[in-house]
């Protein structure tokens, strides 16, 4: 193929790595972004996102970032990588997808391939994206080729990233499907699987994350049950994992965060509801997983009661703001629900996250421990691996709630500090 230009709309956790990878593979790349600070940093070769791939490659394969939507007219391939959140009532918010589609349709090079990477419920490409282009006079399969390749990214993963994670792709026409498949095969080292229908491609991502949500809900419920039965749920899961088939280990925690697992099931729930189907299983899973931050605070309250200490007025330190280890992404993080529950009980809340210092109330781990009487480990950053019984005893910590089940229970217990994990 002749050298082509790729426009990436949305330079976030998905779009920016994708843009850099396309540049690495020889494409001219234009990044469309509304955040002026992001644009400034990217054009200096500085990643606004904490990501190892970007840290290594953005300066080596620089892209042009701009807010000028007219630049889309230069693109042979347009990748829409905007967020797809839910509102406070968990209803899908498709305004970013609509806006990006309208922007693209109004600034389109004839014959361009447009790929929606944003996670959406089945039917969005047909019911929302396609009509936007047709209303602008574009004929699908002639003036524009529309495809869907749901993003797959695992922030903080040292093995799997934008370069090698297999992808699925669907399109409205065979020619559009071939164009999309060929493009992704040129930038991704993993398998690119063509789907028979664009709706099936949309369904893949929702199913992937709903699968994880359901399994995590199962072990979270087990954790609550085993607390009553005096069984260590982590030990049980580790034991069950010795079975070499038909079992996949998932572990309980203080809550689920990120842009995918707490969000995507709602897209399927809502779309199926419109079609007359009630996803009872998915709704129950969401209820269980949403209950974990409050449950974590209840565990702390119980342990403080054992110490004859009220939660009201107690200084509680929360370790970690990000939704997962070793990233600076706090979208949908359970941290915020934990803080809300603590404040409802009038606890004094302190926080520290080495990856999100600007959002922390404390400047260091030591400062947080100094101010706290009890702590909740909400994110298992590698910086917190130094935490042990000796350190906690030094700062007078009386109770620990291990929201990720990663601390050494025996060691902490040996210093007379109350330890409680999730289900252990």
SELUMTI-520589 format. One record per residue (C-alpha): residue number from 0; residue in one letter; x, y, z. Coordinates in pm, 1 decimal. Each point is the difference from the previous one (the first is absolute). Last residue first. Layout:
# SELUMTI-520589
[r NUM, "a", [X, Y, Z]] ...
# end
This chain:
# SELUMTI-520589
[r 423, "x", [-985.0, -1391.5, 5446.8]] [r 422, "x", [-297.0, 93.6, -216.0]] [r 421, "x", [126.1, 349.3, -80.1]] [r 420, "x", [295.4, 35.2, 236.8]] [r 419, "x", [1.3, 88.6, 365.4]] [r 418, "x", [304.8, 73.5, 215.5]] [r 417, "x", [-2.5, 120.2, 361.2]] [r 416, "x", [345.6, 110.1, 109.7]] [r 415, "x", [162.5, -194.8, 284.0]] [r 414, "x", [338.4, -4.9, -169.3]] [r 413, "x", [-33.3, -369.6, -87.8]] [r 412, "x", [-332.3, 72.2, -171.3]] [r 411, "x", [179.0, 215.4, -258.8]] [r 410, "x", [251.5, -276.1, -76.7]] [r 409, "x", [-265.6, -269.9, -15.2]] [r 408, "x", [-221.1, 206.0, -235.3]] [r 407, "x", [275.2, 85.7, -247.4]] [r 406, "x", [-162.1, 257.2, -230.8]] [r 405, "x", [-146.9, -87.4, -340.8]] [r 404, "x", [-369.9, -59.7, 68.7]] [r 403, "x", [-106.1, 292.9, -223.1]] [r 402, "x", [-220.4, 197.0, 239.8]] [r 401, "x", [229.7, -75.0, 293.8]] [r 400, "x", [-177.2, 162.8, 293.0]] [r 399, "x", [261.2, 84.1, 261.7]] [r 398, "x", [-57.6, 88.3, 365.1]] [r 397, "x", [200.7, 164.2, 280.5]] [r 396, "x", [260.6, 200.8, -187.9]] [r 395, "x", [242.1, 152.1, 252.7]] [r 394, "x", [255.4, 132.6, -247.7]] [r 393, "x", [277.8, -240.5, 97.7]] [r 392, "x", [-251.2, -284.9, 29.0]] [r 391, "x", [-94.0, 45.8, -365.7]] [r 390, "x", [364.5, -11.2, -107.0]] [r 389, "x", [72.1, -312.6, 207.6]] [r 388, "x", [-314.0, -176.5, -121.2]] [r 387, "x", [81.1, 43.7, -365.2]] [r 386, "x", [-49.5, 253.8, -277.4]] [r 385, "x", [297.5, 12.4, -235.0]] [r 384, "x", [-214.5, -150.7, -278.5]] [r 383, "x", [-190.9, 328.2, -13.3]] [r 382, "x", [215.9, 144.0, -278.2]] [r 381, "x", [-101.7, -301.0, -214.6]] [r 380, "x", [-351.0, 146.4, -15.6]] [r 379, "x", [-265.2, -229.3, 150.8]] [r 378, "x", [-291.8, 242.9, -0.5]] [r 377, "x", [-263.4, 38.8, 275.1]] [r 376, "x", [210.2, -82.6, 306.3]] [r 375, "x", [-214.8, 131.6, 285.1]] [r 374, "x", [177.2, 146.2, 301.1]] [r 373, "x", [-65.1, 59.4, 370.7]] [r 372, "x", [133.9, 255.8, 246.9]] [r 371, "x", [127.2, 231.7, -270.5]] [r 370, "x", [194.1, 329.0, -10.1]] [r 369, "x", [348.4, -153.3, 25.7]] [r 368, "x", [-95.2, -274.4, -245.0]] [r 367, "x", [-105.4, 259.7, -257.4]] [r 366, "x", [316.0, 204.4, 46.4]] [r 365, "x", [216.2, -312.6, -35.0]] [r 364, "x", [-174.8, -101.9, -320.8]] [r 363, "x", [78.1, 340.5, -145.5]] [r 362, "x", [-148.9, 334.7, -101.9]] [r 361, "x", [-334.1, -45.4, 174.0]] [r 360, "x", [-341.3, 123.8, -119.9]] [r 359, "x", [43.2, -182.1, -329.0]] [r 358, "x", [-148.5, 125.6, -328.3]] [r 357, "x", [319.6, 168.3, -123.2]] [r 356, "x", [201.8, -300.2, 118.6]] [r 355, "x", [-175.7, -235.6, -238.7]] [r 354, "x", [259.6, -269.1, -73.3]] [r 353, "x", [145.7, -1.1, 352.9]] [r 352, "x", [-355.3, -19.8, 140.2]] [r 351, "x", [-65.6, 135.5, 347.8]] [r 350, "x", [-322.0, 67.1, 186.2]] [r 349, "x", [-132.1, 134.1, 329.9]] [r 348, "x", [-357.1, -25.4, 127.1]] [r 347, "x", [-132.7, 110.2, 336.6]] [r 346, "x", [-296.7, -226.1, 70.9]] [r 345, "x", [-346.7, 153.7, 15.1]] [r 344, "x", [-188.3, -326.1, -75.5]] [r 343, "x", [-123.6, 152.1, -326.8]] [r 342, "x", [356.7, 115.7, -49.0]] [r 341, "x", [118.2, -359.9, 1.8]] [r 340, "x", [-267.4, -106.6, -250.1]] [r 339, "x", [88.6, 284.4, -238.0]] [r 338, "x", [371.3, -74.0, 27.8]] [r 337, "x", [-63.8, -367.2, -81.2]] [r 336, "x", [-217.4, 100.7, -295.9]] [r 335, "x", [279.4, 221.8, -130.8]] [r 334, "x", [268.6, -264.3, 43.3]] [r 333, "x", [-211.2, -249.8, -195.6]] [r 332, "x", [152.5, 155.1, -314.8]] [r 331, "x", [-247.8, 78.9, -278.6]] [r 330, "x", [281.8, 174.1, -190.5]] [r 329, "x", [307.1, 38.5, 220.9]] [r 328, "x", [270.3, -67.8, -259.8]] [r 327, "x", [355.6, 70.6, 117.5]] [r 326, "x", [120.3, -358.7, -38.5]] [r 325, "x", [212.6, -231.2, 217.5]] [r 324, "x", [-278.9, -210.6, 149.8]] [r 323, "x", [-364.9, 50.0, -85.5]] [r 322, "x", [-283.5, 251.9, 48.3]] [r 321, "x", [234.7, 281.9, 92.3]] [r 320, "x", [-52.4, 165.2, 340.1]] [r 319, "x", [232.3, -210.5, 212.0]] [r 318, "x", [67.1, -37.5, 370.8]] [r 317, "x", [-292.5, 138.1, 197.9]] [r 316, "x", [81.7, 135.0, 343.5]] [r 315, "x", [-267.2, 9.9, 268.3]] [r 314, "x", [13.3, 246.5, 289.1]] [r 313, "x", [-281.0, -90.8, 237.7]] [r 312, "x", [-259.6, 270.1, 73.9]] [r 311, "x", [-304.1, -223.4, -47.3]] [r 310, "x", [134.6, -348.7, -68.0]] [r 309, "x", [-41.7, -60.6, 371.0]] [r 308, "x", [281.1, -177.3, 188.9]] [r 307, "x", [-67.0, -276.6, 255.8]] [r 306, "x", [276.6, -204.2, -164.0]] [r 305, "x", [-249.3, -266.2, -109.5]] [r 304, "x", [-217.8, 289.4, -122.7]] [r 303, "x", [295.0, 112.2, -212.1]] [r 302, "x", [0.2, -343.4, -163.0]] [r 301, "x", [-373.1, 15.3, -74.6]] [r 300, "x", [26.7, 354.0, -143.4]] [r 299, "x", [285.7, -107.8, -223.6]] [r 298, "x", [-202.5, -291.3, -135.3]] [r 297, "x", [-294.5, 235.5, -56.8]] [r 296, "x", [232.6, 227.8, -199.1]] [r 295, "x", [89.3, -292.2, -226.8]] [r 294, "x", [-369.0, -87.9, -38.9]] [r 293, "x", [-71.8, 356.1, -117.3]] [r 292, "x", [276.7, -34.0, -261.5]] [r 291, "x", [-127.9, -349.0, -95.2]] [r 290, "x", [-366.6, 80.1, -70.0]] [r 289, "x", [55.0, 104.7, -362.1]] [r 288, "x", [135.6, -347.0, -72.1]] [r 287, "x", [-311.1, -168.7, 136.3]] [r 286, "x", [-243.1, 235.9, -174.6]] [r 285, "x", [185.1, -31.8, -332.5]] [r 284, "x", [-13.6, -378.4, 22.4]] [r 283, "x", [-373.5, 11.4, 74.4]] [r 282, "x", [-60.0, 219.7, -304.4]] [r 281, "x", [197.4, -236.8, -223.1]] [r 280, "x", [-197.4, -302.5, 119.6]] [r 279, "x", [-336.5, 171.4, -36.4]] [r 278, "x", [60.5, 108.7, -361.6]] [r 277, "x", [-363.1, 87.1, -82.9]] [r 276, "x", [-91.8, -29.4, -368.9]] [r 275, "x", [-251.1, 213.5, -190.5]] [r 274, "x", [220.3, 150.8, -271.8]] [r 273, "x", [40.3, 324.9, 194.0]] [r 272, "x", [93.9, -208.0, 304.4]] [r 271, "x", [266.4, -175.8, -208.2]] [r 270, "x", [155.7, 337.3, -78.9]] [r 269, "x", [-4.5, 108.0, 366.0]] [r 268, "x", [152.1, -318.8, 141.7]] [r 267, "x", [258.8, -18.8, -278.9]] [r 266, "x", [122.6, 353.7, 60.9]] [r 265, "x", [-20.3, -53.1, 376.3]] [r 264, "x", [237.2, -296.6, -30.9]] [r 263, "x", [259.6, 232.3, -159.7]] [r 262, "x", [38.0, 244.5, 288.6]] [r 261, "x", [144.2, -160.9, 314.4]] [r 260, "x", [218.6, -234.9, -210.8]] [r 259, "x", [121.4, 253.0, -256.4]] [r 258, "x", [105.8, 350.7, 108.0]] [r 257, "x", [185.4, -102.2, 310.2]] [r 256, "x", [-115.6, -103.5, 343.3]] [r 255, "x", [-116.6, -305.4, 190.5]] [r 254, "x", [-34.3, -12.8, 377.3]] [r 253, "x", [160.3, -86.8, 335.2]] [r 252, "x", [129.9, -325.9, -142.7]] [r 251, "x", [-89.8, -359.4, -82.7]] [r 250, "x", [215.5, -224.4, -221.2]] [r 249, "x", [-60.5, -172.0, -332.8]] [r 248, "x", [151.4, -338.9, -85.6]] [r 247, "x", [-116.0, -177.9, -311.8]] [r 246, "x", [-131.7, -355.5, 35.0]] [r 245, "x", [-103.8, -252.1, -267.7]] [r 244, "x", [344.4, -162.9, -30.3]] [r 243, "x", [330.2, -44.4, 186.6]] [r 242, "x", [-155.1, -17.8, 348.9]] [r 241, "x", [271.0, 150.6, 220.6]] [r 240, "x", [-194.4, 325.5, -18.0]] [r 239, "x", [-254.0, -136.9, 249.7]] [r 238, "x", [270.4, 12.9, 266.4]] [r 237, "x", [93.4, 359.3, -79.5]] [r 236, "x", [-369.9, 87.0, 6.8]] [r 235, "x", [-39.5, -168.9, 339.9]] [r 234, "x", [306.7, 174.6, 143.9]] [r 233, "x", [-134.1, 333.1, -121.0]] [r 232, "x", [-343.4, -69.5, 150.9]] [r 231, "x", [138.5, -63.9, 348.7]] [r 230, "x", [-289.0, -177.4, 175.7]] [r 229, "x", [-156.7, 106.0, 330.9]] [r 228, "x", [-354.9, -70.2, -116.7]] [r 227, "x", [-127.6, 357.3, 34.4]] [r 226, "x", [303.3, 143.2, -178.8]] [r 225, "x", [-44.1, -283.9, -249.5]] [r 224, "x", [-335.0, 143.1, -107.8]] [r 223, "x", [129.0, 353.4, -53.6]] [r 222, "x", [302.7, -127.6, -191.5]] [r 221, "x", [-220.8, -236.4, -201.0]] [r 220, "x", [-208.6, 300.3, -108.2]] [r 219, "x", [315.6, 172.9, -115.1]] [r 218, "x", [104.5, -323.2, -171.2]] [r 217, "x", [-322.5, -11.2, -203.4]] [r 216, "x", [3.2, 372.9, -71.8]] [r 215, "x", [350.1, -39.8, -143.0]] [r 214, "x", [-127.1, -273.8, -229.3]] [r 213, "x", [-294.5, 209.3, -118.0]] [r 212, "x", [208.3, 311.1, -61.1]] [r 211, "x", [261.6, -197.3, -191.0]] [r 210, "x", [-257.9, -150.0, -233.6]] [r 209, "x", [-166.3, 341.3, -35.2]] [r 208, "x", [335.4, 134.6, -115.9]] [r 207, "x", [45.9, -249.2, -280.9]] [r 206, "x", [-370.0, 0.9, -92.0]] [r 205, "x", [-6.9, 378.2, -44.8]] [r 204, "x", [313.8, -17.4, -211.0]] [r 203, "x", [-134.1, -274.3, -227.0]] [r 202, "x", [-346.8, 153.2, -47.6]] [r 201, "x", [126.6, 287.2, -213.0]] [r 200, "x", [177.4, -242.8, -233.4]] [r 199, "x", [-322.1, -201.0, -23.6]] [r 198, "x", [-193.6, 313.1, -95.7]] [r 197, "x", [249.1, 65.0, -279.2]] [r 196, "x", [-91.7, -336.4, -150.1]] [r 195, "x", [198.4, -302.7, -111.7]] [r 194, "x", [298.0, 82.1, 221.2]] [r 193, "x", [356.5, 28.6, -130.4]] [r 192, "x", [266.3, -122.7, 243.2]] [r 191, "x", [326.3, 193.7, 13.1]] [r 190, "x", [265.0, -223.1, 161.9]] [r 189, "x", [285.9, 167.4, 189.1]] [r 188, "x", [289.7, 207.9, -135.0]] [r 187, "x", [-214.6, 310.9, -35.2]] [r 186, "x", [83.9, 293.5, -231.2]] [r 185, "x", [-28.6, -136.8, -355.4]] [r 184, "x", [-252.3, -269.1, 95.7]] [r 183, "x", [-217.4, 280.4, 134.8]] [r 182, "x", [-1.5, 176.9, -336.4]] [r 181, "x", [-61.9, -317.5, -202.7]] [r 180, "x", [-294.4, -97.7, 218.4]] [r 179, "x", [-153.3, 345.4, -33.5]] [r 178, "x", [34.9, 3.6, -378.6]] [r 177, "x", [-133.0, -355.5, -31.0]] [r 176, "x", [-300.4, 80.7, 217.4]] [r 175, "x", [-72.9, 312.0, -204.8]] [r 174, "x", [11.7, -205.3, -319.3]] [r 173, "x", [-229.8, -261.5, 147.4]] [r 172, "x", [-246.7, 268.5, 103.7]] [r 171, "x", [-149.0, 127.0, 326.4]] [r 170, "x", [304.9, -83.4, 212.3]] [r 169, "x", [126.8, -225.1, 278.4]] [r 168, "x", [337.9, -35.5, 171.0]] [r 167, "x", [145.3, -217.1, 273.6]] [r 166, "x", [341.0, 62.2, 155.3]] [r 165, "x", [296.1, -196.4, 134.6]] [r 164, "x", [214.5, 188.9, 255.5]] [r 163, "x", [352.4, 41.9, -138.7]] [r 162, "x", [99.9, 360.9, -61.4]] [r 161, "x", [-272.1, 176.3, 202.1]] [r 160, "x", [113.7, -172.7, 318.3]] [r 159, "x", [34.8, -342.2, 161.4]] [r 158, "x", [322.0, -93.7, 178.7]] [r 157, "x", [85.0, 268.2, 256.6]] [r 156, "x", [-368.2, 62.5, 85.5]] [r 155, "x", [-36.6, 342.2, 165.2]] [r 154, "x", [-304.7, 96.1, -201.3]] [r 153, "x", [-173.7, -294.6, -171.0]] [r 152, "x", [-124.3, 106.2, -341.8]] [r 151, "x", [-250.8, -143.6, -240.6]] [r 150, "x", [-196.5, 247.0, -204.7]] [r 149, "x", [-303.5, -122.3, -191.7]] [r 148, "x", [67.3, -10.6, -374.5]] [r 147, "x", [-307.1, 136.6, -178.3]] [r 146, "x", [-9.1, 80.6, -368.5]] [r 145, "x", [-137.3, 270.6, -230.3]] [r 144, "x", [113.6, 40.7, -360.3]] [r 143, "x", [-75.4, 343.2, -145.1]] [r 142, "x", [-87.6, 147.3, -338.4]] [r 141, "x", [-67.1, -341.5, -158.2]] [r 140, "x", [-81.5, -269.9, 253.9]] [r 139, "x", [-230.6, 226.2, 197.6]] [r 138, "x", [-119.3, 292.3, -209.4]] [r 137, "x", [74.3, 334.4, 160.7]] [r 136, "x", [-268.7, 268.0, -29.6]] [r 135, "x", [47.4, 157.5, 341.8]] [r 134, "x", [-313.1, -178.4, 123.2]] [r 133, "x", [166.3, -323.4, -112.7]] [r 132, "x", [299.9, 64.8, 223.1]] [r 131, "x", [-211.5, 64.5, 309.6]] [r 130, "x", [-230.6, -290.2, -90.9]] [r 129, "x", [295.9, -245.4, 12.7]] [r 128, "x", [118.4, 101.5, 347.0]] [r 127, "x", [-327.9, -10.7, 193.3]] [r 126, "x", [-220.2, -300.3, -83.8]] [r 125, "x", [236.6, -221.8, -196.5]] [r 124, "x", [326.2, 70.6, 183.8]] [r 123, "x", [-185.8, 13.0, 331.6]] [r 122, "x", [-174.5, -335.5, -50.4]] [r 121, "x", [187.5, -215.9, 250.2]] [r 120, "x", [108.6, 210.6, 297.9]] [r 119, "x", [301.8, 223.3, -31.9]] [r 118, "x", [370.0, -6.5, 85.8]] [r 117, "x", [182.5, 270.3, -194.3]] [r 116, "x", [213.4, -127.4, -289.0]] [r 115, "x", [-223.7, 135.4, -278.3]] [r 114, "x", [186.1, -36.8, -327.7]] [r 113, "x", [-44.2, 237.4, -293.3]] [r 112, "x", [160.5, -99.6, -331.2]] [r 111, "x", [20.1, 286.5, -245.8]] [r 110, "x", [-139.2, -20.1, -354.5]] [r 109, "x", [-62.8, 371.7, -26.4]] [r 108, "x", [188.8, 198.3, 263.3]] [r 107, "x", [-228.8, 93.8, 284.9]] [r 106, "x", [-36.5, 317.8, 200.1]] [r 105, "x", [-369.9, 19.0, 83.1]] [r 104, "x", [-36.3, -375.8, 45.8]] [r 103, "x", [300.9, -0.1, 232.8]] [r 102, "x", [-133.2, 273.3, 229.1]] [r 101, "x", [-344.3, -160.5, -0.4]] [r 100, "x", [150.5, -336.5, 93.6]] [r 99, "x", [211.4, 156.8, 276.0]] [r 98, "x", [-304.1, 177.6, 144.6]] [r 97, "x", [-222.6, -307.3, -15.9]] [r 96, "x", [265.7, -216.3, 163.2]] [r 95, "x", [59.5, 260.8, 274.2]] [r 94, "x", [-378.2, 33.5, 55.6]] [r 93, "x", [-49.1, -373.5, 45.6]] [r 92, "x", [-67.6, 10.2, 373.1]] [r 91, "x", [-125.7, -345.2, 100.0]] [r 90, "x", [-243.3, 2.2, 296.3]] [r 89, "x", [157.4, -92.8, 331.8]] [r 88, "x", [-231.0, 231.9, 198.9]] [r 87, "x", [294.5, 228.1, 77.1]] [r 86, "x", [90.8, 8.4, -370.1]] [r 85, "x", [190.4, -265.0, -194.1]] [r 84, "x", [323.3, 55.0, -187.8]] [r 83, "x", [99.4, -59.4, -363.9]] [r 82, "x", [339.6, 165.1, -43.2]] [r 81, "x", [132.3, 108.3, -341.1]] [r 80, "x", [225.2, -210.2, -222.5]] [r 79, "x", [-132.8, 65.4, -351.9]] [r 78, "x", [263.3, -115.1, -250.3]] [r 77, "x", [0.1, 174.2, -338.4]] [r 76, "x", [184.6, -152.9, -297.0]] [r 75, "x", [83.8, 176.9, -326.6]] [r 74, "x", [41.7, 321.8, 194.9]] [r 73, "x", [62.9, 345.7, -142.2]] [r 72, "x", [-359.1, 113.6, 54.7]] [r 71, "x", [40.9, -77.7, 371.2]] [r 70, "x", [220.7, 309.0, 26.2]] [r 69, "x", [-320.5, 204.9, -15.0]] [r 68, "x", [-64.9, -104.6, 361.7]] [r 67, "x", [270.3, 235.7, 125.2]] [r 66, "x", [58.0, -96.6, 364.5]] [r 65, "x", [353.3, -113.5, -77.4]] [r 64, "x", [256.0, -269.5, 76.0]] [r 63, "x", [274.6, -81.0, -250.0]] [r 62, "x", [165.0, -333.5, 73.0]] [r 61, "x", [347.9, -81.9, 122.5]] [r 60, "x", [146.5, -348.7, -56.1]] [r 59, "x", [315.5, -9.1, 210.8]] [r 58, "x", [-129.2, 252.2, 255.2]] [r 57, "x", [-326.5, -190.6, 37.0]] [r 56, "x", [170.8, -341.1, 9.2]] [r 55, "x", [155.3, -84.7, 334.7]] [r 54, "x", [-225.9, 195.7, 234.0]] [r 53, "x", [-295.6, -79.2, -222.5]] [r 52, "x", [52.6, -375.0, 34.7]] [r 51, "x", [64.3, 34.3, 374.7]] [r 50, "x", [-320.3, 195.8, 66.0]] [r 49, "x", [-66.8, 283.1, 245.1]] [r 48, "x", [-210.0, 228.3, -219.6]] [r 47, "x", [73.8, 360.6, -98.2]] [r 46, "x", [284.6, -139.2, -212.5]] [r 45, "x", [272.3, 249.1, -84.4]] [r 44, "x", [122.7, 30.3, -359.4]] [r 43, "x", [-34.7, 377.6, 1.7]] [r 42, "x", [-302.5, -25.9, -230.7]] [r 41, "x", [-149.2, -244.0, 249.0]] [r 40, "x", [41.4, 243.3, 289.6]] [r 39, "x", [-165.4, 293.9, -176.2]] [r 38, "x", [-286.3, -209.5, -136.7]] [r 37, "x", [-67.1, -147.3, 343.4]] [r 36, "x", [-11.9, 348.0, 152.8]] [r 35, "x", [-238.8, 117.4, -269.8]] [r 34, "x", [-250.1, -281.2, 66.1]] [r 33, "x", [-218.4, -17.9, -312.0]] [r 32, "x", [199.4, -268.3, -185.4]] [r 31, "x", [43.8, -101.5, -363.2]] [r 30, "x", [323.7, -189.7, -61.8]] [r 29, "x", [145.8, 1.6, -349.4]] [r 28, "x", [217.3, -290.5, -112.9]] [r 27, "x", [201.8, -62.7, -314.3]] [r 26, "x", [26.6, -376.6, -13.5]] [r 25, "x", [329.2, -189.4, 14.2]] [r 24, "x", [-51.9, -274.6, 258.2]] [r 23, "x", [135.7, 214.0, 282.5]] [r 22, "x", [-251.9, 269.0, -89.0]] [r 21, "x", [-281.8, -255.2, 25.8]] [r 20, "x", [137.0, -108.7, 338.8]] [r 19, "x", [12.7, 360.5, 120.7]] [r 18, "x", [-361.9, 56.9, -101.2]] [r 17, "x", [-113.8, -321.7, 166.9]] [r 16, "x", [183.1, 88.9, 321.9]] [r 15, "x", [-173.8, 342.1, -6.4]] [r 14, "x", [-349.4, -123.1, -86.3]] [r 13, "x", [-54.6, -258.6, 272.1]] [r 12, "x", [116.0, 164.0, 324.2]] [r 11, "x", [-96.5, 341.0, -135.7]] [r 10, "x", [69.7, 180.9, -323.9]] [r 9, "x", [-354.2, 27.3, -136.7]] [r 8, "x", [-55.5, 9.2, -375.3]] [r 7, "x", [285.7, -179.0, -175.7]] [r 6, "x", [65.4, 110.6, -356.1]] [r 5, "x", [205.6, -238.2, -215.4]] [r 4, "x", [176.8, 109.5, -316.8]] [r 3, "x", [108.5, -251.6, -259.6]] [r 2, "x", [328.6, -98.8, -159.8]] [r 1, "x", [-81.7, -207.9, -305.2]] [r 0, "x", [-111.7, -355.8, 68.1]] 
# end
